[in-house]
């Protein structure tokens, strides 16, 4: 099986998405293996991260690979003026694959065009977050039993939210109905609404966020307002607390509805929601491990059959 980049979910067919979800399922059954023993994974985070960085590193470690890289660009030679091109080419000398996060949109695509090793996009500005999207798809499938014909409500920062942008593109294969809930300052960009129309994806837009509006949701996908994307802090202060999910608002929710969030949260989900059976965002983050194990194997040319026939499974004592 050939090696691949993993830069945007838009490049993946329906069959390839389902294939990767099957692989994630295999890793959930047995996450500890040595299938990547002898490999070196570089994680280059030019922008802050907790879950994405740690889950990529944990995924590599649980598969037997070694991890190099940095979590702060200030500790790299970029502070000396080294270009992204030179950084990628140098790190490619040391690693079998590179997972990178960068604040510039298109940085991962550029890296994939120059690197001799697979590039995995761990988030590029407000553009795409394909690995988060894969774990979101896995979470949706696990909780709903299907990806087809679902009502998916996207709430909060839809303008800069790269996770929701990726999710729209991935769900084009599964006949969703999207509900975009955002203040006008953070509304879904026109390019993604045009994408929906081009691919016959139904969507509605709302500014109200209340119990009645969300009562028909299968998935309620909350997002935080991202302070780091605002050049005007007054604008951020105006919208930062505009939507907040409380337990009271979930009283009429559909029985199988799940609340998801790419995290970190700030004020958009009250802490008492954590104990509500609709809450799924902590389990969702855990699913990131299995999804990213699948991504590493896909990028390094390891097939689903290789995973199923792998005899390096290590039983966990936990």
ABEGO torsion letter per residue (X at the ends): XBBBBBABAAABBAAAAAAAAAAAAAAAABABBAAABGBBBBBBBABBBAAAAAAAAAAAAAAGBBBBEBABAAABAAAAGBBAAAAAAAAAAABABBBBBBABBGAAAAAAAABABBBBBAEBEABBBAAAAAAAAAAAAAAAGBABGBBBBBBEBAAABAAAAAAAAAAAAAGBBBBBBBBAAABBBAAAAAAAAAAGBBBBBBABBBAAAAAABABBBBBBBBAAABABAAAAAAAAAABBBBAAAAAABBAABBBBBAOBBBAABBAAAAABAABAAAAAAAAAAAAAAAAAAAAAGBBAAAAAABAABBBBAX
